[in-house]
């Protein structure tokens, strides 16, 4: 008799005050649907009371709300990295999840295939995690300065994902949060500050300045907290991979798009370029379809982009009054469709940079140029919008009724105890949804409608399942507090995609108003300019001061003399280490996994190696030339030295 599969609940961290996290979250939920993952999934949302009142993304998927620890109420420190341990601590204490194991991932990760906790070695007292080579502080003097002698051998260089046994995470989570604060607040234990220790102790973070906490403090917080809790680790290699590192024989279970990647010679994708992309505006924006992949690595890179686009398409179908059609999964050539000279109704972009410009809000901030040059990227083409016909609507209603019948226990809105934080906002939203459902019982739930619409419009774009997501968590009826914590814990608030209240603030014409007015001196048709490195410029940017990118015919577009440069992006082909204020965008869930910094560290090590090699080449060359090729002839007896 085959053993019973282990039950697993997947969770990932997010924040409600950063629009980038919303399209991150849609990607995680979509990949959960398509990967065949077992069990349920829940988003752990860091959100304050005030932010929750105006947040538009509660309907994205099953969600657990907890206080935002960016401003840590326990030690008054400010860092988004506290949200990782804070989120899982609240969830493990307040949620009534029944699964044996908990899979913890970041928001900028996609699930590619099922994760079996037992097969990977998870069990009570043993956590499964990926090796992180740069966490050298777990096996040098740093660990001994934070841990008891008995715990030091248990500190392991791990991160990126964790599989916990349910009782283990309840012990680890508060220690994880505690040691995250200790590492950040006690730099004198690894930096020699006024003789605090005999010498500096390397942390593995090459970009932390002397006296400052490393960006990977949260990772050390986990390593030291887990060691103090006394758990063992099974360390994996290749369960999580960056898209650009997937060219080997092993197929990853989880894709982490924390650093940029290339497909072919002219396509670069970097999440840091799309920090302004707000899917709640319903502006019919997508990422540029990738070119045809030529190898396994490029196939996984293209899969990453297409999975995110499929997720965003389903979000538009569920939440936007005039949802756009899903984008193509593959582009040809430079991605531009050439219109015939006689075609008067042609609606295509004229420059390859259009996709990046549109996601940088240039359609609103520079409407004259963008409407003429990038109508498709701005979602202005008629064929990009479609509404459900009668047959599709009927099929959708039937599917929704079947889903409701199969899940009757979860169709009613969930109300929170009135005394709980967030209760007023959550109850009002739930009551609104209930009133809407009562008034129009024949209307299908939004997400069920979205599933059918997405399937009808783009069957080749996604292999998503039609059934709604699992992962609901019942509301908590208690508000526990940690010792020293002045903030009351938030209760559980969860919602299914198919019974979520309608999102507020959606512009039903599909286009959001201009976010910021263009300066009065700026001309009506200004070509956006973005700053990037050479390889990125080939893809979609050109540097300030250079000639504008030429149109397909080889001639520069007609542009006025004034071309104010856009605010500089981070280089598209270089993952920069963010500071704490940028943590949310750089590393989901408050960051701290060091993923974006890893590439920079490797680049710095490579540059150092090249410099050293060049130095020794010069030294050896001088020696060889002086003493081998042109040796000094000994002076003969009586020969005078010429001056």
N, C-alpha and C positions, 0 to 999 in steps of 0.2 A: 504494500500500500504506500503510495507516494506521500511524502510529508506535506502537511498543510502549509501553503505559502505564508510567509510572514506578512502581517499587515503593516502598511507604511503610510504616513501622512507627510506630504511635501509642503514646506513653508519657505517663503522668501520675503526679504525685507523691502520696504518702500517708504516714501515720504509723500505727504499730501501737499507740500508747499513747493514742489518742483515739478514742472510739467513734463520733464523728460522721463520721470518715473512712470507716468501713465502709459506711454508706448512701450517702455520696458515691460510693464506688467501684462499688457495685452500679448506680448511675445511669449512670456512664460506660460500663460494660460493656453495659448494656441499650441505651443510645443507639448504641453501636458496632454492635450487632446490627441495629437497626432503620433506621439511616441509610444503609445501603448502602456504608459505608466500605470502601475497598480495604485489602488487607494484613492485618497482625496488630496486636495491642494487648497491652501489658504494663503492669502497675502497678509503679511504683518505690516500694518500701516501706522507709521509714526505721525501723529496729528494732534495738535493742540485743540482745545475747545473752540477757540475763535476760528482757526483754520478749517475745522470740520464743518462749520456753518456755511461756508462758501465753497467747499470742495465739490467738484462736479464729477468725480470719478468713482463714486461708491458702487456703481453698477458694472464696473469692469469685471469683477469676479468675486468669489467668496473672500471676505475680508475680516480681519481682526484688528480693531483699532486700539492703540495704546498710546501713552503720552510720548511726546517727542523729546528724546534725550539729547538732542543737539546741545541744549543748555542744561547740563546735568544738574538736577535738583539735589543730588547727594553731596557733590563736592564743589558745585558752582563753576566747574570747568566748562568750556565750550568746545565741542567737537562732535561732528555728526557720527563719528565712529562709535559712540556710545549706543547708537540705535540698534546695532546688531545684538549685543548681549541683552540690552533692555527689552527688545522685542520678543526674543525667545524666552526670556525670563517671565514676562507677563503671560505669554501664551501657555507655557508649561504649567503655570500656577492657576490661571483663571479659566482656560478653555477646557471643555470636557471631552477632548478628543480621546478616542478609545483604542487607537492603533498602538501596537507594541513599539514601533520605531518611528523616528522623526528624521526626515531628510531635510537638511538646511542648506539652501543655496542663495546666491546673490540674484538681484533683479536683472543684471545684464548677462544672464545665462539662459540657455535654451536646452530643454531636455530632448535628447535625440533617440534614446532607447531606454527600455525599462531598467530600473535599478533594483536589484535583488539584494536586500540587506544581509540575508543569511549567506548567500553565495559569496559576498564580499568579505564576510568574516565578522559582521556585527553580532554582538551578544551582550547580555547584561555584564556591565563592567568593562566593555571594550567598545571604543568608538572607531569608526572607519573614516579616514580623511586622506587627502592628497598630500604628497610631499611638497614642501616649499623650500627649495634649496638655500635661499638667501636668509632664512631665519637662523642665522648662526648664533644668536644669543641664547638658544636653547642648550647649546653644548659648549659654551665658554663661561667666563666668570659672571656674566650678566645673570644667568639663572640662579646662581648661588647667592647673589645679592638680594633676590626677591623671595626665594623659597627656603624651606627648611631642608636640611641635608637629606632627609628621607624622601622628599618630593622631587629633588633635582633630577634623579635618573628618569623620572616619568615625564619630564618636559620634552616634547617632540616638535620638530619643525614641520608642522602641518597647517593646512588651511584650505580655503576655496570652497570646500563642501564638507559637511559632517553628517554621519548617520549615527544618531543617538538611540539608545534604549530609553524608553519613556521615563523611567525612574532616575537614570543617570543624568539626563538633561536638567531635571529639577534640582539636582545637587550642583551641577556644573554652572548653570546660568548665572546665579548671583555671584559666584566666585569669578566668573568671566568678566562681569561688569566691574567687580571690585578691583581686579588686577589690571584691567584696562585703565582705570583711574590711577592706580599706583604707578604704572609705567609712565603715564603721561605727566603725573605730578611730581615724580622723583627723578629728574634727569641726572641728579648728582650721583645716582647709583650706577650709571654707565658712562657719564662724562666726568672727567676730573675737573671739578669746579672748586676753586680755592682749596685744593688739596683734599677734596672729599674722598677720592680714591687715588691710588698711586698713579694710574694712567687711564686714558680713555679705553673703553671696552667697545669693540665693534658691534653694531646692532644689525648690520646687513643693509641698512638704509643709507646709500651713498649720498643722498641729497639732504639729509637732516643736518642742519647747522649746529655748530657746537653749542651745547646748553639747551637745545630744543628737543622736544619729544619726537621720536620717529613717526612717520606716517603709519607704519605697521604696528603701532602700539596696541591696537585692538587685537592683532594676531598674537602678539605676545601675551595679551590679557587672556586669550583663550588657552594658549599653551600652559601658562602658569596656573590658571584657574583649574584646568582639567588635571594637571599634575597634583594640585592640592586636594582635589576631589578623589584622587587615587585611582583614576581609570587608566587602562591600557589603550594602546592604539594599534590598529592595523593600517599600515601606510601603503596607499596605492600609487601607481604611476600610470597615468594616461586615462583615468576615469574622466577627468576634466582636461580639456585642451583648448588653446586658442585656435581659431579657424586656420590661421597661417601655419600652425604646427601639426596639422592633421594629415600630412602626406604619407605617413607610414602605414604599416599593415594593420595596426590596431585602430578600430573605430571607437571614438569616445562615446561615453554615455551622456556627457554634458558638454555643450559648446559654450565657451566664455568669450564673448566679444569685447573684452576689456581693452584690447589694443587694436589698432587698425590692421587692415589686410588689403591685398591687391588681387585682382583677377585680370590676367592679361597685362598688357603694358600700359593701358590707359584708364583703368578703373580702380579707384581707391575708395574705401569706405572706412569712416572713423566716427564713432558715436559722439565724440567731442564736438564735431562740426554741427551736430543737430541738437544742441542744447535748448534752442528756442522752439522746437517743434512741439506744438500743442494740438493734440488730436481733438480736444474738446471743442475747438473752434469750427469743426466740420468744414474745413477748407479744401477737401478733396486732394490732399497732398500725400505723396508716397515717396519712398526712396527710389532712386533710379534703378530700373531693372538691370541686373548684371549681364555681362556678355556670356556667351556659351563657354562653360568650363572645359578645360582640356586635360585635367588630371584630378586625382582624388582630393588634393588640397583645395583646388579651385571649386570643386563640386561642393565641398562643405562650406566654403565662403559664400557661394551663390545660394546654398540652402539657407544660410543665416539671413541673408537679405530677403529672400522670398518668404520665409516663415514670418518675419516681421511685417512684411507687406500684406500677407494674408490675414494676419491678426488685426492690423489696422483697418483693412477692408471690412472685416466683420464688425469691428467697433463702429465704423461709419454706418453700416447697414442697420445696426441695432439702435443707434442714438441720433442719427442725422435725418432731417426731414427730406433731403434730396441727396441720398447716398450716391457716391460715385462708383463706377465700375472698378473692379479690381485691376491692378496693372498687369502687364505681361510679366512672365517669369524669365524672359530672356530677351535681350536686345541684340540687334544685328549691327555690325560696324560700330559707328560712334553713337548709335542710339537715336539718331535723327532720321525721321521719315521725310523723304524729299517729295514735295508736292509738284504735280505736273503744272507747267505754265498756264494751262487753260483751266485749272481747277480753282474756281472762285471761292468755294466754301472750305478751303483747306484750313486746318487748325492744328498746326504742329510747331514745336519749338525750333528756333533757329540756331541755338547755341547749346553745346553740351553742358555748360555751367548752369543751365536753367534749373535743374533739380535742386542743386545746392542753394542757389539764390532763393528759390521759393521757400525752402525750409528755414531760411534765415529771415523770413518776414519781408522780403523785398517786394513781394506782390502787393503788400499794403503800403510799405514805406516808399516805394518807387514805382507806382502803378503805371505811369505812362510808358516807360521803357518795357516793363515786364509784360504788359498787355500786348504790346506789339511784337515782342521777341520771344516770350515764354508763355503763351496762352495755355498750353497743355500742362506744364509744370504748375501753373497757378489754378488749374482745375476749371478753366473757362470754356473748354470744348463741349459741345452739346452731347457728343457720344460718351462723355465721361459720366453722365448722370442717367440713372434709370430708376423707375418706380415699379413696384410689384403690380403685375397684371392680375386679372380676376382669378385665373387658374392657379397662379402661384400663391395668391392670398388664401384660396380655399385649401390648397395643400398645406400651407403653413398652419392654418387654423386646426386642421386635422392632426398634424404632428404635435401641435401644442396641447391639444386635448389628450392625446395619448400619453404625452410626457407628464401632464398633470395627473392623469389617472394612475400612472405608475409611481407617483411620488406625492400622494395626497397629503402626507404628514408635513410637507414643507411648502405648501402653497400659501398659507396665511402669512401676512407680514409679522415679523418678530418685533415685539415691543420691549423696551428696556424698563427696569424699575425707575419710577419717576425721580427717586433720590439719587440715581447714579449720574456721574458726569456724562455728557453727550446725550443724555436721555431725551431732552427736549427736541434737539435737532433730528435725532434718529427717529423718534416717535412721530414727529410731524411728517417726515419723509415717508414713513411706512403708512401712516394714515392717509396721506395723499395718494399713495399707490393703491391702497385698498378702495378708496372712494372712486378712483378711476376705473378699477376693475369692476366695481359694482355698477357704475353708470354705463359701461360698455362691455358687457359680458361676452359679446360675440367677437371682440377684437383679440387677436392672438397676442401672447406675451412678446415684448420687444425682442428678446434674444432668440426665441424660436423663429420669429419672423426673420431675424438676421441670418440664422443658420440656413433657412430655405433660400433666402435671397442670394446669399453668398454662393450656395451650391449651384443655383440656377444660372447665376451670372458668370461664375468662374470655376467650373468643375475641374479644370485642369490646373488650377492654381493651388489647390489644397486638398489633402486627403483627410480633412477633419471629420470627426464623428459628429452626428447630428444631435446626440443626446447632450443635455446640459451638463455643466461641470458639477462634480461633487466637491465636498469640502466644507459644508456648512458647520458652523460651530454654534451651539446653543448659547443664549445670553447668560452671563454670569450674574449671580445675585449677591455677590460679596465684593467688597472693595478692600482687599488686603493692602497693608503698607509694609515697606521695608524699614528696618531700624535706621533712623537718620534721614529718611526720605520724607520731605515735606509735601510731596505731591500725592494726591489720591490716585490710585490706579484706575485706569479706564476699564469699563466692562467690555465684554465681547460684543461686537456688532458684526453680524455677517449678513451677506445677501447673496442670493443666487442671481445669475445673469438673467434668468427668465422671469423673475418676479421683482426685479430691482425697480425702484422709482425712476421716473423719467428724469434725466439730467437737466439741471437748471442752466439757463444762460446760453442754450444752444440757439444759434441764429438759423432760423428755418429757411432762409434763402440759400443756405450752404456757404455763405461768405461772411466772414467776420468783418466788422468795421475796422478802419485804419487804427492801428494801435498807437502810433505816434505820428504827428504831422511832419511833413518834410519841411526843412528850413526854407524860409521864403525866398532865399537867393538861389536855391537849387533849381535847375531847369526841369522841365516836365519829363524829358527822356534822358535819364542818366543810367549808364551801364554800371551795375554793381561791381565792386572790386573786392576780392578776398585775398588774404595773404596766406601763402603756403610755400612749402618746399618744392624743389624742382619737379619731383615725381608727381606730387599732388597737382602742380600746375598743369601737367599734361592731362590730368583727369578733368578738372573743372575750375581752376583758378588761375589768375595771373597776378603777378606782383605789382604793387603800386609803382607808378613811374614807367612801367613797360608799356609797349603798344597794346591796345585792346586786342582781345582774341578775335581772329578774323572769321568772317562769315563763311559758310560753305563754299561760296563762289570764289573765295580767295581775297575778297575786298573787305576792308574794315567797315563795320556798320556805321551808318551816319549818326554820329554822336556829337553833342555840343562840347564846347571847350571845357566847361566846368564839370568835373567828374569827382566829386568828393568821395574819398575812400570810405569803405565800410569799416566798422570796428574790426580790429584784427581777430581772426580766429586763432585757436591753437593750431600749429602746423598739422596738416591733415595726415602726414606720414610720420608723425612723431608723437608718442604718448608722453605728455608732460606730467610731472608729479604735481598734483593739486595741493593747495593748502586746505586747512580745515574748513574755511568758508566755502570752498568749492567741492567739499567732500561728497555731497549728495549726487552731483552730476558725474563725478569721476569714478566713485566706487559705490554702487547701489547699497541701500540699507545702511548708509552712513559710512560706507567705504571701509578701508582698513585691511582689505585682503592683499593690498600691495600689487595687484595685478597690473595696473597701468604703469607703475613704477618699475616693474621687473624689466620691461623692454628698455627703459631708459638706463637702468643699471647695467644691463648687458651692453648697451651701446657705449656707455662710459668706459666700461672695461675694455671693449674693443678699441676705442680711441686711444686709451692708455697703452694697450699692447702695440698698436701701430706706431705710436710715438717712440716707445722703447726700441722697437725693431729698427726704426729709422735712425735713431741715435747711434745704435751699435753698428749699423751699416756704414755710417759716416766715419766712426772711429776706426773700424777695420779697414775701410777704404784708404784713409789717411796713412795708417800704419803700413798697409800693403804698398801704397805708392811711394812712401818715403824710404822704406828699408828693403823692398823687393824689386820694384820696377826701376827706381832711380836711387840706388844706394850711394852714399857719400864715399868717394874714392879716398883712401888714406893718403895723407900728405907725405911726399918723398923727403928724404933727408936733405936738408939745405934749401928746400923749396919755401919761398916766402908766401904768406897769405895775402892775397890781393884785397885791398880795402875798397 
